[in-house]
């Protein structure tokens, strides 16, 4: 294998790896945004601030984002 082919192969792996991390970040940010908007709508409609405790779930989602990006390199878990 020539040096050029090896460089292109490594570059392709890097692009796929970066795309996996980007997908993981975007998906979890969309989920967190959706949950935050839904919780805020409930708080405004009901006028009860106890519903803000549901934001703990959003915090766990963000923690899971960090775990996915750092330890699993953006790969989703296999079920």
PDB file of N, CA, C and O in Angstrom:
ATOM      1  N   UNK A   1       0.859  -1.170   0.000  1.00  0.00           N
ATOM      2  CA  UNK A   1       0.000   0.000   0.000  1.00  0.00           C
ATOM      3  C   UNK A   1       0.906   1.234   0.000  1.00  0.00           C
ATOM      4  O   UNK A   1       1.875   1.319   0.754  1.00  0.00           O
ATOM      5  N   UNK A   2       0.566   2.168  -0.853  1.00  0.00           N
ATOM      6  CA  UNK A   2       1.391   3.375  -0.944  1.00  0.00           C
ATOM      7  C   UNK A   2       1.085   4.320   0.211  1.00  0.00           C
ATOM      8  O   UNK A   2       0.080   4.180   0.909  1.00  0.00           O
ATOM      9  N   UNK A   3       1.967   5.271   0.388  1.00  0.00           N
ATOM     10  CA  UNK A   3       1.808   6.259   1.468  1.00  0.00           C
ATOM     11  C   UNK A   3       0.534   7.089   1.262  1.00  0.00           C
ATOM     12  O   UNK A   3      -0.147   7.429   2.230  1.00  0.00           O
ATOM     13  N   UNK A   4       0.215   7.413   0.013  1.00  0.00           N
ATOM     14  CA  UNK A   4      -0.985   8.206  -0.285  1.00  0.00           C
ATOM     15  C   UNK A   4      -2.244   7.436   0.074  1.00  0.00           C
ATOM     16  O   UNK A   4      -3.159   8.000   0.675  1.00  0.00           O
ATOM     17  N   UNK A   5      -2.309   6.156  -0.283  1.00  0.00           N
ATOM     18  CA  UNK A   5      -3.478   5.338   0.038  1.00  0.00           C
ATOM     19  C   UNK A   5      -3.662   5.212   1.550  1.00  0.00           C
ATOM     20  O   UNK A   5      -4.786   5.265   2.051  1.00  0.00           O
ATOM     21  N   UNK A   6      -2.569   5.046   2.262  1.00  0.00           N
ATOM     22  CA  UNK A   6      -2.655   4.930   3.723  1.00  0.00           C
ATOM     23  C   UNK A   6      -3.125   6.235   4.355  1.00  0.00           C
ATOM     24  O   UNK A   6      -3.912   6.217   5.301  1.00  0.00           O
ATOM     25  N   UNK A   7      -2.651   7.360   3.843  1.00  0.00           N
ATOM     26  CA  UNK A   7      -3.071   8.663   4.348  1.00  0.00           C
ATOM     27  C   UNK A   7      -4.564   8.881   4.110  1.00  0.00           C
ATOM     28  O   UNK A   7      -5.274   9.359   4.995  1.00  0.00           O
ATOM     29  N   UNK A   8      -5.042   8.527   2.904  1.00  0.00           N
ATOM     30  CA  UNK A   8      -6.472   8.675   2.598  1.00  0.00           C
ATOM     31  C   UNK A   8      -7.322   7.757   3.464  1.00  0.00           C
ATOM     32  O   UNK A   8      -8.406   8.143   3.901  1.00  0.00           O
ATOM     33  N   UNK A   9      -6.834   6.537   3.718  1.00  0.00           N
ATOM     34  CA  UNK A   9      -7.587   5.613   4.560  1.00  0.00           C
ATOM     35  C   UNK A   9      -7.698   6.144   5.989  1.00  0.00           C
ATOM     36  O   UNK A   9      -8.770   6.073   6.591  1.00  0.00           O
ATOM     37  N   UNK A  10      -6.607   6.674   6.535  1.00  0.00           N
ATOM     38  CA  UNK A  10      -6.629   7.250   7.883  1.00  0.00           C
ATOM     39  C   UNK A  10      -7.530   8.476   7.937  1.00  0.00           C
ATOM     40  O   UNK A  10      -8.226   8.689   8.929  1.00  0.00           O
ATOM     41  N   UNK A  11      -7.523   9.276   6.890  1.00  0.00           N
ATOM     42  CA  UNK A  11      -8.371  10.463   6.837  1.00  0.00           C
ATOM     43  C   UNK A  11      -9.840  10.049   6.818  1.00  0.00           C
ATOM     44  O   UNK A  11     -10.670  10.674   7.479  1.00  0.00           O
ATOM     45  N   UNK A  12     -10.160   9.010   6.070  1.00  0.00           N
ATOM     46  CA  UNK A  12     -11.537   8.516   6.026  1.00  0.00           C
ATOM     47  C   UNK A  12     -12.007   8.036   7.382  1.00  0.00           C
ATOM     48  O   UNK A  12     -13.150   8.281   7.765  1.00  0.00           O
ATOM     49  N   UNK A  13     -11.133   7.350   8.117  1.00  0.00           N
ATOM     50  CA  UNK A  13     -11.493   6.901   9.468  1.00  0.00           C
ATOM     51  C   UNK A  13     -11.728   8.085  10.382  1.00  0.00           C
ATOM     52  O   UNK A  13     -12.644   8.067  11.204  1.00  0.00           O
ATOM     53  N   UNK A  14     -10.907   9.115  10.243  1.00  0.00           N
ATOM     54  CA  UNK A  14     -11.045  10.301  11.087  1.00  0.00           C
ATOM     55  C   UNK A  14     -12.364  11.016  10.799  1.00  0.00           C
ATOM     56  O   UNK A  14     -13.031  11.490  11.719  1.00  0.00           O
ATOM     57  N   UNK A  15     -12.738  11.092   9.515  1.00  0.00           N
ATOM     58  CA  UNK A  15     -13.989  11.755   9.153  1.00  0.00           C
ATOM     59  C   UNK A  15     -15.173  10.969   9.701  1.00  0.00           C
ATOM     60  O   UNK A  15     -16.106  11.571  10.232  1.00  0.00           O
ATOM     61  N   UNK A  16     -15.164   9.645   9.589  1.00  0.00           N
ATOM     62  CA  UNK A  16     -16.253   8.826  10.131  1.00  0.00           C
ATOM     63  C   UNK A  16     -16.329   8.967  11.644  1.00  0.00           C
ATOM     64  O   UNK A  16     -17.420   9.058  12.208  1.00  0.00           O
ATOM     65  N   UNK A  17     -15.182   8.985  12.299  1.00  0.00           N
ATOM     66  CA  UNK A  17     -15.137   9.131  13.751  1.00  0.00           C
ATOM     67  C   UNK A  17     -15.711  10.488  14.161  1.00  0.00           C
ATOM     68  O   UNK A  17     -16.482  10.571  15.117  1.00  0.00           O
ATOM     69  N   UNK A  18     -15.344  11.538  13.452  1.00  0.00           N
ATOM     70  CA  UNK A  18     -15.854  12.873  13.758  1.00  0.00           C
ATOM     71  C   UNK A  18     -17.346  12.954  13.506  1.00  0.00           C
ATOM     72  O   UNK A  18     -18.067  13.612  14.256  1.00  0.00           O
ATOM     73  N   UNK A  19     -17.820  12.292  12.454  1.00  0.00           N
ATOM     74  CA  UNK A  19     -19.250  12.306  12.144  1.00  0.00           C
ATOM     75  C   UNK A  19     -20.046  11.597  13.232  1.00  0.00           C
ATOM     76  O   UNK A  19     -21.141  12.042  13.578  1.00  0.00           O
ATOM     77  N   UNK A  20     -19.513  10.489  13.786  1.00  0.00           N
ATOM     78  CA  UNK A  20     -20.194   9.788  14.882  1.00  0.00           C
ATOM     79  C   UNK A  20     -20.316  10.680  16.110  1.00  0.00           C
ATOM     80  O   UNK A  20     -21.368  10.714  16.748  1.00  0.00           O
ATOM     81  N   UNK A  21     -19.260  11.396  16.444  1.00  0.00           N
ATOM     82  CA  UNK A  21     -19.291  12.294  17.605  1.00  0.00           C
ATOM     83  C   UNK A  21     -20.278  13.429  17.356  1.00  0.00           C
ATOM     84  O   UNK A  21     -21.040  13.792  18.253  1.00  0.00           O
ATOM     85  N   UNK A  22     -20.273  13.987  16.166  1.00  0.00           N
ATOM     86  CA  UNK A  22     -21.192  15.080  15.832  1.00  0.00           C
ATOM     87  C   UNK A  22     -22.644  14.614  15.902  1.00  0.00           C
ATOM     88  O   UNK A  22     -23.501  15.339  16.406  1.00  0.00           O
ATOM     89  N   UNK A  23     -22.928  13.409  15.400  1.00  0.00           N
ATOM     90  CA  UNK A  23     -24.286  12.867  15.483  1.00  0.00           C
ATOM     91  C   UNK A  23     -24.724  12.699  16.928  1.00  0.00           C
ATOM     92  O   UNK A  23     -25.852  13.050  17.275  1.00  0.00           O
ATOM     93  N   UNK A  24     -23.846  12.166  17.781  1.00  0.00           N
ATOM     94  CA  UNK A  24     -24.186  11.951  19.188  1.00  0.00           C
ATOM     95  C   UNK A  24     -24.493  13.275  19.873  1.00  0.00           C
ATOM     96  O   UNK A  24     -25.438  13.365  20.656  1.00  0.00           O
ATOM     97  N   UNK A  25     -23.701  14.301  19.584  1.00  0.00           N
ATOM     98  CA  UNK A  25     -23.914  15.608  20.209  1.00  0.00           C
ATOM     99  C   UNK A  25     -25.225  16.231  19.733  1.00  0.00           C
ATOM    100  O   UNK A  25     -26.007  16.725  20.546  1.00  0.00           O
ATOM    101  N   UNK A  26     -25.470  16.212  18.433  1.00  0.00           N
ATOM    102  CA  UNK A  26     -26.674  16.840  17.885  1.00  0.00           C
ATOM    103  C   UNK A  26     -27.933  16.154  18.398  1.00  0.00           C
ATOM    104  O   UNK A  26     -28.886  16.828  18.789  1.00  0.00           O
ATOM    105  N   UNK A  27     -27.950  14.830  18.402  1.00  0.00           N
ATOM    106  CA  UNK A  27     -29.143  14.095  18.847  1.00  0.00           C
ATOM    107  C   UNK A  27     -29.463  14.412  20.301  1.00  0.00           C
ATOM    108  O   UNK A  27     -30.619  14.663  20.641  1.00  0.00           O
ATOM    109  N   UNK A  28     -28.455  14.402  21.155  1.00  0.00           N
ATOM    110  CA  UNK A  28     -28.717  14.641  22.574  1.00  0.00           C
ATOM    111  C   UNK A  28     -29.075  16.092  22.863  1.00  0.00           C
ATOM    112  O   UNK A  28     -29.852  16.362  23.779  1.00  0.00           O
ATOM    113  N   UNK A  29     -28.527  17.022  22.106  1.00  0.00           N
ATOM    114  CA  UNK A  29     -28.899  18.427  22.283  1.00  0.00           C
ATOM    115  C   UNK A  29     -30.353  18.646  21.863  1.00  0.00           C
ATOM    116  O   UNK A  29     -31.083  19.394  22.513  1.00  0.00           O
ATOM    117  N   UNK A  30     -30.771  17.995  20.779  1.00  0.00           N
ATOM    118  CA  UNK A  30     -32.174  18.112  20.351  1.00  0.00           C
ATOM    119  C   UNK A  30     -33.102  17.524  21.412  1.00  0.00           C
ATOM    120  O   UNK A  30     -34.132  18.120  21.726  1.00  0.00           O
ATOM    121  N   UNK A  31     -32.751  16.357  21.971  1.00  0.00           N
ATOM    122  CA  UNK A  31     -33.567  15.767  23.042  1.00  0.00           C
ATOM    123  C   UNK A  31     -33.644  16.698  24.253  1.00  0.00           C
ATOM    124  O   UNK A  31     -34.719  16.905  24.816  1.00  0.00           O
ATOM    125  N   UNK A  32     -32.508  17.253  24.647  1.00  0.00           N
ATOM    126  CA  UNK A  32     -32.478  18.137  25.813  1.00  0.00           C
ATOM    127  C   UNK A  32     -33.297  19.403  25.555  1.00  0.00           C
ATOM    128  O   UNK A  32     -34.012  19.871  26.442  1.00  0.00           O
ATOM    129  N   UNK A  33     -33.196  19.948  24.363  1.00  0.00           N
ATOM    130  CA  UNK A  33     -33.969  21.142  24.015  1.00  0.00           C
ATOM    131  C   UNK A  33     -35.463  20.842  24.026  1.00  0.00           C
ATOM    132  O   UNK A  33     -36.254  21.642  24.526  1.00  0.00           O
ATOM    133  N   UNK A  34     -35.845  19.707  23.484  1.00  0.00           N
ATOM    134  CA  UNK A  34     -37.251  19.314  23.467  1.00  0.00           C
ATOM    135  C   UNK A  34     -37.795  19.166  24.892  1.00  0.00           C
ATOM    136  O   UNK A  34     -38.877  19.662  25.205  1.00  0.00           O
ATOM    137  N   UNK A  35     -37.046  18.491  25.733  1.00  0.00           N
ATOM    138  CA  UNK A  35     -37.486  18.292  27.116  1.00  0.00           C
ATOM    139  C   UNK A  35     -37.569  19.627  27.860  1.00  0.00           C
ATOM    140  O   UNK A  35     -38.509  19.852  28.622  1.00  0.00           O
ATOM    141  N   UNK A  36     -36.597  20.507  27.646  1.00  0.00           N
ATOM    142  CA  UNK A  36     -36.603  21.804  28.325  1.00  0.00           C
ATOM    143  C   UNK A  36     -37.802  22.642  27.901  1.00  0.00           C
ATOM    144  O   UNK A  36     -38.457  23.263  28.738  1.00  0.00           O
ATOM    145  N   UNK A  37     -38.087  22.660  26.609  1.00  0.00           N
ATOM    146  CA  UNK A  37     -39.244  23.431  26.121  1.00  0.00           C
ATOM    147  C   UNK A  37     -40.543  22.861  26.673  1.00  0.00           C
ATOM    148  O   UNK A  37     -41.426  23.612  27.087  1.00  0.00           O
ATOM    149  N   UNK A  38     -40.665  21.525  26.682  1.00  0.00           N
ATOM    150  CA  UNK A  38     -41.885  20.907  27.209  1.00  0.00           C
ATOM    151  C   UNK A  38     -42.063  21.209  28.696  1.00  0.00           C
ATOM    152  O   UNK A  38     -43.171  21.515  29.135  1.00  0.00           O
ATOM    153  N   UNK A  39     -40.990  21.128  29.470  1.00  0.00           N
ATOM    154  CA  UNK A  39     -41.080  21.397  30.909  1.00  0.00           C
ATOM    155  C   UNK A  39     -41.429  22.856  31.162  1.00  0.00           C
ATOM    156  O   UNK A  39     -42.246  23.156  32.033  1.00  0.00           O
ATOM    157  N   UNK A  40     -40.823  23.758  30.414  1.00  0.00           N
ATOM    158  CA  UNK A  40     -41.128  25.182  30.603  1.00  0.00           C
ATOM    159  C   UNK A  40     -42.572  25.498  30.234  1.00  0.00           C
ATOM    160  O   UNK A  40     -43.204  26.332  30.883  1.00  0.00           O
ATOM    161  N   UNK A  41     -43.102  24.850  29.211  1.00  0.00           N
ATOM    162  CA  UNK A  41     -44.513  25.066  28.858  1.00  0.00           C
ATOM    163  C   UNK A  41     -45.438  24.595  29.971  1.00  0.00           C
ATOM    164  O   UNK A  41     -46.448  25.238  30.255  1.00  0.00           O
ATOM    165  N   UNK A  42     -45.097  23.476  30.601  1.00  0.00           N
ATOM    166  CA  UNK A  42     -45.912  22.978  31.708  1.00  0.00           C
ATOM    167  C   UNK A  42     -45.847  23.945  32.887  1.00  0.00           C
ATOM    168  O   UNK A  42     -46.870  24.237  33.507  1.00  0.00           O
ATOM    169  N   UNK A  43     -44.651  24.441  33.198  1.00  0.00           N
ATOM    170  CA  UNK A  43     -44.493  25.370  34.324  1.00  0.00           C
ATOM    171  C   UNK A  43     -45.301  26.639  34.069  1.00  0.00           C
ATOM    172  O   UNK A  43     -45.971  27.141  34.971  1.00  0.00           O
ATOM    173  N   UNK A  44     -45.241  27.155  32.852  1.00  0.00           N
ATOM    174  CA  UNK A  44     -45.988  28.378  32.537  1.00  0.00           C
ATOM    175  C   UNK A  44     -47.493  28.127  32.577  1.00  0.00           C
ATOM    176  O   UNK A  44     -48.243  28.953  33.098  1.00  0.00           O
ATOM    177  N   UNK A  45     -47.942  26.997  32.034  1.00  0.00           N
ATOM    178  CA  UNK A  45     -49.377  26.701  31.989  1.00  0.00           C
ATOM    179  C   UNK A  45     -49.940  26.420  33.378  1.00  0.00           C
ATOM    180  O   UNK A  45     -51.009  26.924  33.723  1.00  0.00           O
ATOM    181  N   UNK A  46     -49.243  25.633  34.168  1.00  0.00           N
ATOM    182  CA  UNK A  46     -49.745  25.250  35.492  1.00  0.00           C
ATOM    183  C   UNK A  46     -49.406  26.280  36.561  1.00  0.00           C
ATOM    184  O   UNK A  46     -50.131  26.417  37.546  1.00  0.00           O
ATOM    185  N   UNK A  47     -48.310  27.004  36.370  1.00  0.00           N
ATOM    186  CA  UNK A  47     -47.896  27.977  37.369  1.00  0.00           C
ATOM    187  C   UNK A  47     -47.263  27.348  38.599  1.00  0.00           C
ATOM    188  O   UNK A  47     -47.125  28.009  39.628  1.00  0.00           O
ATOM    189  N   UNK A  48     -46.880  26.094  38.507  1.00  0.00           N
ATOM    190  CA  UNK A  48     -46.295  25.372  39.633  1.00  0.00           C
ATOM    191  C   UNK A  48     -44.828  25.069  39.318  1.00  0.00           C
ATOM    192  O   UNK A  48     -44.521  24.363  38.357  1.00  0.00           O
ATOM    193  N   UNK A  49     -43.940  25.605  40.130  1.00  0.00           N
ATOM    194  CA  UNK A  49     -42.521  25.471  39.866  1.00  0.00           C
ATOM    195  C   UNK A  49     -41.956  24.105  40.253  1.00  0.00           C
ATOM    196  O   UNK A  49     -40.789  23.829  39.972  1.00  0.00           O
ATOM    197  N   UNK A  50     -42.741  23.258  40.880  1.00  0.00           N
ATOM    198  CA  UNK A  50     -42.273  21.920  41.239  1.00  0.00           C
ATOM    199  C   UNK A  50     -42.012  21.077  39.994  1.00  0.00           C
ATOM    200  O   UNK A  50     -41.253  20.110  40.047  1.00  0.00           O
ATOM    201  N   UNK A  51     -42.632  21.436  38.886  1.00  0.00           N
ATOM    202  CA  UNK A  51     -42.397  20.697  37.643  1.00  0.00           C
ATOM    203  C   UNK A  51     -40.963  20.879  37.137  1.00  0.00           C
ATOM    204  O   UNK A  51     -40.497  20.105  36.301  1.00  0.00           O
ATOM    205  N   UNK A  52     -40.274  21.886  37.636  1.00  0.00           N
ATOM    206  CA  UNK A  52     -38.885  22.102  37.228  1.00  0.00           C
ATOM    207  C   UNK A  52     -37.959  20.991  37.718  1.00  0.00           C
ATOM    208  O   UNK A  52     -36.833  20.867  37.236  1.00  0.00           O
ATOM    209  N   UNK A  53     -38.420  20.193  38.661  1.00  0.00           N
ATOM    210  CA  UNK A  53     -37.624  19.052  39.115  1.00  0.00           C
ATOM    211  C   UNK A  53     -37.408  18.039  37.987  1.00  0.00           C
ATOM    212  O   UNK A  53     -36.474  17.238  38.036  1.00  0.00           O
ATOM    213  N   UNK A  54     -38.269  18.078  36.982  1.00  0.00           N
ATOM    214  CA  UNK A  54     -38.089  17.193  35.826  1.00  0.00           C
ATOM    215  C   UNK A  54     -36.835  17.544  35.033  1.00  0.00           C
ATOM    216  O   UNK A  54     -36.399  16.758  34.192  1.00  0.00           O
ATOM    217  N   UNK A  55     -36.252  18.712  35.289  1.00  0.00           N
ATOM    218  CA  UNK A  55     -35.018  19.091  34.600  1.00  0.00           C
ATOM    219  C   UNK A  55     -33.836  18.215  35.033  1.00  0.00           C
ATOM    220  O   UNK A  55     -32.795  18.219  34.376  1.00  0.00           O
ATOM    221  N   UNK A  56     -33.984  17.475  36.118  1.00  0.00           N
ATOM    222  CA  UNK A  56     -32.934  16.527  36.529  1.00  0.00           C
ATOM    223  C   UNK A  56     -32.699  15.498  35.428  1.00  0.00           C
ATOM    224  O   UNK A  56     -31.564  15.084  35.191  1.00  0.00           O
ATOM    225  N   UNK A  57     -33.765  15.091  34.761  1.00  0.00           N
ATOM    226  CA  UNK A  57     -33.627  14.150  33.652  1.00  0.00           C
ATOM    227  C   UNK A  57     -32.801  14.722  32.514  1.00  0.00           C
ATOM    228  O   UNK A  57     -32.032  14.002  31.877  1.00  0.00           O
ATOM    229  N   UNK A  58     -32.956  16.008  32.258  1.00  0.00           N
ATOM    230  CA  UNK A  58     -32.172  16.664  31.215  1.00  0.00           C
ATOM    231  C   UNK A  58     -30.703  16.690  31.622  1.00  0.00           C
ATOM    232  O   UNK A  58     -29.822  16.502  30.783  1.00  0.00           O
ATOM    233  N   UNK A  59     -30.438  16.920  32.893  1.00  0.00           N
ATOM    234  CA  UNK A  59     -29.051  16.907  33.366  1.00  0.00           C
ATOM    235  C   UNK A  59     -28.418  15.532  33.168  1.00  0.00           C
ATOM    236  O   UNK A  59     -27.256  15.438  32.772  1.00  0.00           O
ATOM    237  N   UNK A  60     -29.171  14.463  33.440  1.00  0.00           N
ATOM    238  CA  UNK A  60     -28.651  13.120  33.225  1.00  0.00           C
ATOM    239  C   UNK A  60     -28.400  12.847  31.742  1.00  0.00           C
ATOM    240  O   UNK A  60     -27.472  12.120  31.386  1.00  0.00           O
ATOM    241  N   UNK A  61     -29.229  13.431  30.889  1.00  0.00           N
ATOM    242  CA  UNK A  61     -29.016  13.288  29.454  1.00  0.00           C
ATOM    243  C   UNK A  61     -27.704  13.946  29.030  1.00  0.00           C
ATOM    244  O   UNK A  61     -26.981  13.409  28.191  1.00  0.00           O
ATOM    245  N   UNK A  62     -27.402  15.090  29.599  1.00  0.00           N
ATOM    246  CA  UNK A  62     -26.153  15.772  29.273  1.00  0.00           C
ATOM    247  C   UNK A  62     -24.939  15.013  29.824  1.00  0.00           C
ATOM    248  O   UNK A  62     -23.876  15.001  29.203  1.00  0.00           O
ATOM    249  N   UNK A  63     -25.105  14.381  30.993  1.00  0.00           N
ATOM    250  CA  UNK A  63     -24.036  13.543  31.541  1.00  0.00           C
ATOM    251  C   UNK A  63     -23.797  12.344  30.615  1.00  0.00           C
ATOM    252  O   UNK A  63     -22.654  11.958  30.368  1.00  0.00           O
ATOM    253  N   UNK A  64     -24.884  11.765  30.112  1.00  0.00           N
ATOM    254  CA  UNK A  64     -24.764  10.641  29.203  1.00  0.00           C
ATOM    255  C   UNK A  64     -24.091  11.062  27.895  1.00  0.00           C
ATOM    256  O   UNK A  64     -23.382  10.269  27.276  1.00  0.00           O
ATOM    257  N   UNK A  65     -24.312  12.300  27.479  1.00  0.00           N
ATOM    258  CA  UNK A  65     -23.636  12.840  26.295  1.00  0.00           C
ATOM    259  C   UNK A  65     -22.124  12.847  26.496  1.00  0.00           C
ATOM    260  O   UNK A  65     -21.372  12.434  25.614  1.00  0.00           O
ATOM    261  N   UNK A  66     -21.691  13.314  27.650  1.00  0.00           N
ATOM    262  CA  UNK A  66     -20.253  13.363  27.932  1.00  0.00           C
ATOM    263  C   UNK A  66     -19.669  11.950  27.953  1.00  0.00           C
ATOM    264  O   UNK A  66     -18.584  11.718  27.418  1.00  0.00           O
ATOM    265  N   UNK A  67     -20.379  11.015  28.564  1.00  0.00           N
ATOM    266  CA  UNK A  67     -19.904   9.634  28.611  1.00  0.00           C
ATOM    267  C   UNK A  67     -19.809   9.048  27.211  1.00  0.00           C
ATOM    268  O   UNK A  67     -18.840   8.361  26.886  1.00  0.00           O
ATOM    269  N   UNK A  68     -20.814   9.317  26.380  1.00  0.00           N
ATOM    270  CA  UNK A  68     -20.811   8.782  25.017  1.00  0.00           C
ATOM    271  C   UNK A  68     -19.659   9.341  24.205  1.00  0.00           C
ATOM    272  O   UNK A  68     -18.994   8.597  23.484  1.00  0.00           O
ATOM    273  N   UNK A  69     -19.413  10.631  24.310  1.00  0.00           N
ATOM    274  CA  UNK A  69     -18.360  11.244  23.498  1.00  0.00           C
ATOM    275  C   UNK A  69     -16.976  10.852  23.999  1.00  0.00           C
ATOM    276  O   UNK A  69     -16.087  10.565  23.198  1.00  0.00           O
ATOM    277  N   UNK A  70     -16.784  10.836  25.314  1.00  0.00           N
ATOM    278  CA  UNK A  70     -15.450  10.603  25.853  1.00  0.00           C
ATOM    279  C   UNK A  70     -15.079   9.117  25.846  1.00  0.00           C
ATOM    280  O   UNK A  70     -14.022   8.750  25.335  1.00  0.00           O
ATOM    281  N   UNK A  71     -15.923   8.275  26.398  1.00  0.00           N
ATOM    282  CA  UNK A  71     -15.528   6.875  26.557  1.00  0.00           C
ATOM    283  C   UNK A  71     -15.840   6.018  25.340  1.00  0.00           C
ATOM    284  O   UNK A  71     -15.065   5.127  24.991  1.00  0.00           O
ATOM    285  N   UNK A  72     -16.980   6.284  24.686  1.00  0.00           N
ATOM    286  CA  UNK A  72     -17.362   5.442  23.557  1.00  0.00           C
ATOM    287  C   UNK A  72     -17.031   6.060  22.207  1.00  0.00           C
ATOM    288  O   UNK A  72     -17.324   5.471  21.167  1.00  0.00           O
ATOM    289  N   UNK A  73     -16.430   7.227  22.213  1.00  0.00           N
ATOM    290  CA  UNK A  73     -16.004   7.925  20.987  1.00  0.00           C
ATOM    291  C   UNK A  73     -17.161   8.163  20.029  1.00  0.00           C
ATOM    292  O   UNK A  73     -16.983   8.090  18.813  1.00  0.00           O
ATOM    293  N   UNK A  74     -18.352   8.451  20.567  1.00  0.00           N
ATOM    294  CA  UNK A  74     -19.500   8.786  19.746  1.00  0.00           C
ATOM    295  C   UNK A  74     -20.317   7.597  19.273  1.00  0.00           C
ATOM    296  O   UNK A  74     -21.356   7.783  18.638  1.00  0.00           O
ATOM    297  N   UNK A  75     -19.883   6.396  19.560  1.00  0.00           N
ATOM    298  CA  UNK A  75     -20.612   5.214  19.123  1.00  0.00           C
ATOM    299  C   UNK A  75     -21.789   4.976  20.061  1.00  0.00           C
ATOM    300  O   UNK A  75     -21.664   5.107  21.278  1.00  0.00           O
ATOM    301  N   UNK A  76     -22.923   4.626  19.483  1.00  0.00           N
ATOM    302  CA  UNK A  76     -24.090   4.311  20.292  1.00  0.00           C
ATOM    303  C   UNK A  76     -23.932   2.922  20.905  1.00  0.00           C
ATOM    304  O   UNK A  76     -23.273   2.062  20.321  1.00  0.00           O
ATOM    305  N   UNK A  77     -24.531   2.692  22.076  1.00  0.00           N
ATOM    306  CA  UNK A  77     -24.391   1.370  22.699  1.00  0.00           C
ATOM    307  C   UNK A  77     -25.112   0.297  21.876  1.00  0.00           C
ATOM    308  O   UNK A  77     -26.149   0.564  21.269  1.00  0.00           O
ATOM    309  N   UNK A  78     -24.559  -0.907  21.864  1.00  0.00           N
ATOM    310  CA  UNK A  78     -25.176  -2.032  21.169  1.00  0.00           C
ATOM    311  C   UNK A  78     -26.137  -2.712  22.130  1.00  0.00           C
ATOM    312  O   UNK A  78     -25.797  -2.979  23.282  1.00  0.00           O
ATOM    313  N   UNK A  79     -27.333  -2.987  21.645  1.00  0.00           N
ATOM    314  CA  UNK A  79     -28.340  -3.601  22.519  1.00  0.00           C
ATOM    315  C   UNK A  79     -28.457  -5.060  22.202  1.00  0.00           C
ATOM    316  O   UNK A  79     -29.251  -5.765  22.825  1.00  0.00           O
TER     317      UNK A  79
END
